[in-house]
Amino acid sequence: MIDLHCHILPDVDDGAKHVTESLEMARKAVEEGITAIVATPHHKHEKYENESNFVIHKVNALQEAIDNEGIPLQIVPGQEVRIYGELLEDYDCHRVIGLNNSRYVLIEFPSNHVPRYSEQLLYEMQTKGITPVIAHPERNSEIMQHPDILYKFVKKGAITQVTAGSLTGRFGKKIQKFSLDLIEARLAHIVASDAHNVKTRGFYVKDAVNVIQQEFGTEAVYYFQENAEYVFRNESIYIEQPERIKRKKFLGIF
């Protein structure tokens, strides 16, 4: 199993604080059945700047520490890029990279809204051969209230990544239900951990697989596992025809 979104690099963002914690996460990942992780530190976040060369350096150092401990886990570089206007220019200058240096770039929106320029930027990314991967849309309050925003992005070629902990209820029942709604409407293409540590923001991948198995069957489990492998290898994923989610506006929860 491949985890495409994880904050395992030490001392770069709000994930692992030091290499000891990174190693704890690596051991836990192996327990969860994960064989490879794309390290995706925050980039262009309010607090964090992690350009690609720095990420690659940190990945190489962590891989060496993991190998020295005999942990059977591969770490490769990526970023979780907070959407911003100059993203394409920085991609052309190799400051922004895709997941495992692929054409798939992990994009994060602010938690409470979707910037108005997002549609145009996602379109421009695709004209350059980049596939935007929208991180954890199920936790964005504007998308929860207006899921047609996400439908339009997917309809136009973006793909999405739902967090394992969202499916298991770690972020609350409303987010859990919305995550299941996204899968049912074929608006979810990847499930990843977005793990930050082993205590409060863990992997929960096995539990998420069980939820998907119970709700949607074995074929859906294979779909998400295979998509992660395709992205990891920079191959095309299979995208099913999305459907709209009819959504009543949530009142009093944000």
Contacts in CASP RR format, 6 or more apart in sequence:
PFRMAT RR
TARGET T0000
AUTHOR 0000-0000-0000
METHOD contacts of the structure
MODEL  1
MIDLHCHILPDVDDGAKHVTESLEMARKAVEEGITAIVATPHHKHEKYEN
ESNFVIHKVNALQEAIDNEGIPLQIVPGQEVRIYGELLEDYDCHRVIGLN
NSRYVLIEFPSNHVPRYSEQLLYEMQTKGITPVIAHPERNSEIMQHPDIL
YKFVKKGAITQVTAGSLTGRFGKKIQKFSLDLIEARLAHIVASDAHNVKT
RGFYVKDAVNVIQQEFGTEAVYYFQENAEYVFRNESIYIEQPERIKRKKF
LGIF
1 32 0 8 1.000
1 33 0 8 1.000
1 34 0 8 1.000
1 35 0 8 1.000
1 205 0 8 1.000
1 225 0 8 1.000
1 228 0 8 1.000
2 34 0 8 1.000
2 35 0 8 1.000
2 36 0 8 1.000
2 37 0 8 1.000
2 38 0 8 1.000
2 225 0 8 1.000
2 228 0 8 1.000
2 229 0 8 1.000
2 232 0 8 1.000
3 29 0 8 1.000
3 34 0 8 1.000
3 36 0 8 1.000
3 37 0 8 1.000
3 38 0 8 1.000
3 192 0 8 1.000
3 193 0 8 1.000
3 195 0 8 1.000
3 203 0 8 1.000
3 205 0 8 1.000
3 228 0 8 1.000
4 38 0 8 1.000
4 40 0 8 1.000
4 99 0 8 1.000
4 106 0 8 1.000
4 133 0 8 1.000
4 161 0 8 1.000
4 190 0 8 1.000
4 192 0 8 1.000
4 228 0 8 1.000
4 231 0 8 1.000
4 232 0 8 1.000
5 38 0 8 1.000
5 40 0 8 1.000
5 80 0 8 1.000
5 106 0 8 1.000
5 135 0 8 1.000
5 161 0 8 1.000
5 163 0 8 1.000
5 192 0 8 1.000
5 193 0 8 1.000
5 194 0 8 1.000
6 25 0 8 1.000
6 29 0 8 1.000
6 37 0 8 1.000
6 38 0 8 1.000
6 39 0 8 1.000
6 40 0 8 1.000
6 192 0 8 1.000
6 193 0 8 1.000
6 194 0 8 1.000
6 195 0 8 1.000
6 203 0 8 1.000
7 13 0 8 1.000
7 14 0 8 1.000
7 15 0 8 1.000
7 16 0 8 1.000
7 39 0 8 1.000
7 40 0 8 1.000
7 41 0 8 1.000
7 42 0 8 1.000
7 80 0 8 1.000
7 194 0 8 1.000
7 195 0 8 1.000
7 196 0 8 1.000
7 201 0 8 1.000
8 15 0 8 1.000
8 16 0 8 1.000
8 22 0 8 1.000
8 25 0 8 1.000
8 26 0 8 1.000
8 29 0 8 1.000
8 37 0 8 1.000
8 39 0 8 1.000
8 62 0 8 1.000
8 75 0 8 1.000
8 195 0 8 1.000
9 15 0 8 1.000
9 16 0 8 1.000
9 22 0 8 1.000
9 39 0 8 1.000
9 41 0 8 1.000
9 55 0 8 1.000
9 58 0 8 1.000
9 59 0 8 1.000
9 62 0 8 1.000
10 16 0 8 1.000
10 17 0 8 1.000
10 18 0 8 1.000
10 19 0 8 1.000
10 21 0 8 1.000
10 22 0 8 1.000
10 58 0 8 1.000
10 62 0 8 1.000
11 17 0 8 1.000
11 18 0 8 1.000
12 41 0 8 1.000
12 48 0 8 1.000
12 50 0 8 1.000
12 54 0 8 1.000
12 55 0 8 1.000
12 58 0 8 1.000
13 41 0 8 1.000
13 42 0 8 1.000
13 45 0 8 1.000
13 47 0 8 1.000
13 48 0 8 1.000
13 50 0 8 1.000
14 42 0 8 1.000
14 47 0 8 1.000
14 48 0 8 1.000
14 196 0 8 1.000
15 21 0 8 1.000
15 41 0 8 1.000
15 196 0 8 1.000
15 197 0 8 1.000
15 201 0 8 1.000
16 22 0 8 1.000
16 25 0 8 1.000
16 196 0 8 1.000
16 197 0 8 1.000
19 62 0 8 1.000
19 65 0 8 1.000
21 197 0 8 1.000
21 198 0 8 1.000
22 62 0 8 1.000
22 65 0 8 1.000
22 66 0 8 1.000
23 65 0 8 1.000
23 66 0 8 1.000
23 69 0 8 1.000
23 71 0 8 1.000
24 197 0 8 1.000
24 198 0 8 1.000
25 195 0 8 1.000
25 197 0 8 1.000
25 198 0 8 1.000
25 202 0 8 1.000
25 203 0 8 1.000
26 37 0 8 1.000
26 66 0 8 1.000
26 69 0 8 1.000
26 71 0 8 1.000
26 73 0 8 1.000
26 75 0 8 1.000
27 71 0 8 1.000
28 198 0 8 1.000
28 202 0 8 1.000
28 203 0 8 1.000
29 37 0 8 1.000
29 73 0 8 1.000
29 193 0 8 1.000
29 195 0 8 1.000
29 203 0 8 1.000
30 71 0 8 1.000
30 72 0 8 1.000
30 73 0 8 1.000
32 193 0 8 1.000
32 203 0 8 1.000
32 205 0 8 1.000
32 206 0 8 1.000
33 205 0 8 1.000
33 206 0 8 1.000
34 73 0 8 1.000
34 193 0 8 1.000
34 203 0 8 1.000
34 205 0 8 1.000
35 72 0 8 1.000
35 73 0 8 1.000
35 74 0 8 1.000
36 73 0 8 1.000
36 74 0 8 1.000
36 75 0 8 1.000
36 76 0 8 1.000
36 232 0 8 1.000
37 73 0 8 1.000
37 74 0 8 1.000
37 75 0 8 1.000
37 76 0 8 1.000
38 76 0 8 1.000
38 77 0 8 1.000
38 78 0 8 1.000
38 99 0 8 1.000
38 100 0 8 1.000
38 232 0 8 1.000
39 55 0 8 1.000
39 58 0 8 1.000
39 59 0 8 1.000
39 62 0 8 1.000
39 75 0 8 1.000
39 76 0 8 1.000
39 77 0 8 1.000
39 78 0 8 1.000
40 78 0 8 1.000
40 79 0 8 1.000
40 80 0 8 1.000
40 99 0 8 1.000
40 106 0 8 1.000
41 48 0 8 1.000
41 50 0 8 1.000
41 55 0 8 1.000
41 58 0 8 1.000
41 78 0 8 1.000
41 79 0 8 1.000
41 80 0 8 1.000
42 48 0 8 1.000
42 50 0 8 1.000
42 79 0 8 1.000
42 80 0 8 1.000
42 82 0 8 1.000
42 108 0 8 1.000
43 49 0 8 1.000
43 50 0 8 1.000
43 51 0 8 1.000
43 79 0 8 1.000
43 80 0 8 1.000
43 81 0 8 1.000
43 82 0 8 1.000
43 96 0 8 1.000
44 81 0 8 1.000
44 82 0 8 1.000
44 84 0 8 1.000
44 87 0 8 1.000
45 80 0 8 1.000
45 82 0 8 1.000
45 108 0 8 1.000
46 82 0 8 1.000
50 79 0 8 1.000
51 95 0 8 1.000
51 96 0 8 1.000
52 77 0 8 1.000
52 78 0 8 1.000
52 79 0 8 1.000
52 94 0 8 1.000
52 95 0 8 1.000
52 96 0 8 1.000
52 97 0 8 1.000
53 94 0 8 1.000
53 95 0 8 1.000
55 77 0 8 1.000
55 78 0 8 1.000
55 79 0 8 1.000
55 97 0 8 1.000
56 77 0 8 1.000
59 75 0 8 1.000
59 76 0 8 1.000
59 77 0 8 1.000
62 75 0 8 1.000
63 74 0 8 1.000
63 75 0 8 1.000
66 73 0 8 1.000
66 75 0 8 1.000
76 100 0 8 1.000
76 101 0 8 1.000
76 232 0 8 1.000
77 97 0 8 1.000
77 100 0 8 1.000
77 101 0 8 1.000
78 97 0 8 1.000
78 98 0 8 1.000
78 99 0 8 1.000
78 100 0 8 1.000
78 101 0 8 1.000
78 106 0 8 1.000
79 96 0 8 1.000
79 97 0 8 1.000
79 98 0 8 1.000
79 105 0 8 1.000
79 106 0 8 1.000
80 106 0 8 1.000
80 108 0 8 1.000
80 135 0 8 1.000
81 87 0 8 1.000
81 96 0 8 1.000
81 105 0 8 1.000
81 106 0 8 1.000
81 107 0 8 1.000
81 108 0 8 1.000
82 108 0 8 1.000
82 109 0 8 1.000
82 110 0 8 1.000
83 107 0 8 1.000
83 108 0 8 1.000
83 109 0 8 1.000
83 115 0 8 1.000
83 118 0 8 1.000
83 121 0 8 1.000
85 117 0 8 1.000
85 121 0 8 1.000
87 96 0 8 1.000
87 121 0 8 1.000
87 125 0 8 1.000
88 121 0 8 1.000
88 124 0 8 1.000
88 125 0 8 1.000
88 128 0 8 1.000
90 96 0 8 1.000
91 97 0 8 1.000
91 105 0 8 1.000
91 125 0 8 1.000
91 128 0 8 1.000
91 130 0 8 1.000
96 105 0 8 1.000
97 105 0 8 1.000
98 104 0 8 1.000
98 105 0 8 1.000
98 106 0 8 1.000
98 130 0 8 1.000
99 105 0 8 1.000
99 106 0 8 1.000
99 133 0 8 1.000
99 231 0 8 1.000
99 232 0 8 1.000
100 231 0 8 1.000
100 232 0 8 1.000
100 234 0 8 1.000
101 234 0 8 1.000
102 231 0 8 1.000
102 232 0 8 1.000
102 233 0 8 1.000
102 234 0 8 1.000
103 129 0 8 1.000
103 130 0 8 1.000
103 131 0 8 1.000
103 234 0 8 1.000
104 130 0 8 1.000
104 131 0 8 1.000
104 133 0 8 1.000
104 159 0 8 1.000
104 231 0 8 1.000
104 234 0 8 1.000
105 125 0 8 1.000
105 130 0 8 1.000
105 131 0 8 1.000
105 132 0 8 1.000
105 133 0 8 1.000
106 133 0 8 1.000
106 135 0 8 1.000
106 161 0 8 1.000
107 122 0 8 1.000
107 132 0 8 1.000
107 133 0 8 1.000
107 134 0 8 1.000
107 135 0 8 1.000
108 135 0 8 1.000
108 136 0 8 1.000
109 115 0 8 1.000
109 118 0 8 1.000
109 134 0 8 1.000
109 135 0 8 1.000
109 137 0 8 1.000
109 140 0 8 1.000
109 143 0 8 1.000
110 140 0 8 1.000
111 139 0 8 1.000
111 140 0 8 1.000
111 141 0 8 1.000
112 140 0 8 1.000
112 141 0 8 1.000
112 142 0 8 1.000
112 254 0 8 1.000
113 140 0 8 1.000
113 141 0 8 1.000
113 142 0 8 1.000
114 140 0 8 1.000
114 142 0 8 1.000
114 143 0 8 1.000
114 149 0 8 1.000
118 153 0 8 1.000
119 152 0 8 1.000
119 153 0 8 1.000
119 156 0 8 1.000
122 132 0 8 1.000
122 153 0 8 1.000
122 156 0 8 1.000
122 158 0 8 1.000
123 156 0 8 1.000
125 131 0 8 1.000
125 132 0 8 1.000
126 132 0 8 1.000
126 156 0 8 1.000
126 157 0 8 1.000
126 158 0 8 1.000
131 157 0 8 1.000
131 158 0 8 1.000
131 159 0 8 1.000
132 153 0 8 1.000
132 157 0 8 1.000
132 158 0 8 1.000
132 159 0 8 1.000
133 158 0 8 1.000
133 159 0 8 1.000
133 160 0 8 1.000
133 161 0 8 1.000
133 189 0 8 1.000
133 190 0 8 1.000
133 231 0 8 1.000
134 150 0 8 1.000
134 153 0 8 1.000
134 158 0 8 1.000
134 159 0 8 1.000
134 160 0 8 1.000
134 161 0 8 1.000
135 161 0 8 1.000
135 194 0 8 1.000
136 161 0 8 1.000
136 162 0 8 1.000
136 163 0 8 1.000
136 166 0 8 1.000
136 194 0 8 1.000
137 143 0 8 1.000
137 150 0 8 1.000
137 160 0 8 1.000
137 162 0 8 1.000
137 182 0 8 1.000
137 187 0 8 1.000
138 144 0 8 1.000
138 162 0 8 1.000
138 163 0 8 1.000
138 166 0 8 1.000
138 175 0 8 1.000
138 178 0 8 1.000
138 179 0 8 1.000
138 182 0 8 1.000
139 163 0 8 1.000
139 166 0 8 1.000
139 171 0 8 1.000
139 175 0 8 1.000
141 250 0 8 1.000
141 254 0 8 1.000
142 149 0 8 1.000
143 149 0 8 1.000
143 150 0 8 1.000
144 174 0 8 1.000
144 175 0 8 1.000
144 178 0 8 1.000
144 247 0 8 1.000
144 250 0 8 1.000
145 247 0 8 1.000
145 249 0 8 1.000
145 250 0 8 1.000
146 247 0 8 1.000
147 178 0 8 1.000
147 181 0 8 1.000
147 182 0 8 1.000
147 185 0 8 1.000
147 187 0 8 1.000
147 244 0 8 1.000
147 245 0 8 1.000
147 247 0 8 1.000
148 244 0 8 1.000
148 245 0 8 1.000
150 160 0 8 1.000
150 182 0 8 1.000
150 187 0 8 1.000
151 185 0 8 1.000
151 187 0 8 1.000
151 242 0 8 1.000
151 243 0 8 1.000
151 244 0 8 1.000
151 245 0 8 1.000
153 160 0 8 1.000
154 160 0 8 1.000
154 187 0 8 1.000
154 239 0 8 1.000
154 242 0 8 1.000
155 242 0 8 1.000
157 239 0 8 1.000
159 189 0 8 1.000
159 190 0 8 1.000
159 237 0 8 1.000
159 239 0 8 1.000
160 182 0 8 1.000
160 187 0 8 1.000
160 188 0 8 1.000
160 189 0 8 1.000
160 190 0 8 1.000
161 188 0 8 1.000
161 189 0 8 1.000
161 190 0 8 1.000
161 191 0 8 1.000
161 192 0 8 1.000
162 179 0 8 1.000
162 182 0 8 1.000
162 183 0 8 1.000
162 188 0 8 1.000
162 190 0 8 1.000
162 191 0 8 1.000
162 192 0 8 1.000
163 171 0 8 1.000
163 179 0 8 1.000
163 191 0 8 1.000
163 192 0 8 1.000
163 193 0 8 1.000
163 194 0 8 1.000
164 191 0 8 1.000
164 192 0 8 1.000
164 193 0 8 1.000
164 194 0 8 1.000
164 203 0 8 1.000
164 204 0 8 1.000
164 205 0 8 1.000
164 207 0 8 1.000
164 208 0 8 1.000
165 171 0 8 1.000
165 193 0 8 1.000
165 194 0 8 1.000
165 202 0 8 1.000
165 204 0 8 1.000
165 207 0 8 1.000
165 208 0 8 1.000
166 175 0 8 1.000
166 176 0 8 1.000
166 178 0 8 1.000
166 179 0 8 1.000
167 176 0 8 1.000
167 179 0 8 1.000
167 180 0 8 1.000
167 191 0 8 1.000
167 204 0 8 1.000
167 207 0 8 1.000
167 208 0 8 1.000
167 211 0 8 1.000
167 212 0 8 1.000
168 176 0 8 1.000
168 204 0 8 1.000
168 207 0 8 1.000
168 208 0 8 1.000
168 211 0 8 1.000
169 175 0 8 1.000
169 176 0 8 1.000
170 204 0 8 1.000
174 250 0 8 1.000
174 253 0 8 1.000
179 188 0 8 1.000
180 211 0 8 1.000
180 215 0 8 1.000
181 245 0 8 1.000
182 188 0 8 1.000
182 245 0 8 1.000
183 212 0 8 1.000
183 215 0 8 1.000
183 216 0 8 1.000
183 220 0 8 1.000
184 216 0 8 1.000
185 242 0 8 1.000
185 243 0 8 1.000
185 244 0 8 1.000
185 245 0 8 1.000
186 240 0 8 1.000
186 241 0 8 1.000
186 242 0 8 1.000
186 243 0 8 1.000
187 242 0 8 1.000
187 243 0 8 1.000
187 245 0 8 1.000
188 224 0 8 1.000
189 224 0 8 1.000
189 227 0 8 1.000
189 237 0 8 1.000
189 239 0 8 1.000
190 224 0 8 1.000
190 227 0 8 1.000
190 228 0 8 1.000
190 231 0 8 1.000
191 205 0 8 1.000
191 208 0 8 1.000
191 212 0 8 1.000
191 224 0 8 1.000
191 228 0 8 1.000
192 228 0 8 1.000
193 202 0 8 1.000
193 203 0 8 1.000
193 204 0 8 1.000
193 205 0 8 1.000
194 201 0 8 1.000
195 201 0 8 1.000
195 202 0 8 1.000
195 203 0 8 1.000
195 204 0 8 1.000
196 202 0 8 1.000
209 221 0 8 1.000
212 220 0 8 1.000
212 221 0 8 1.000
212 224 0 8 1.000
213 220 0 8 1.000
213 221 0 8 1.000
223 238 0 8 1.000
226 237 0 8 1.000
226 238 0 8 1.000
227 237 0 8 1.000
227 238 0 8 1.000
230 236 0 8 1.000
230 237 0 8 1.000
230 238 0 8 1.000
231 237 0 8 1.000
END
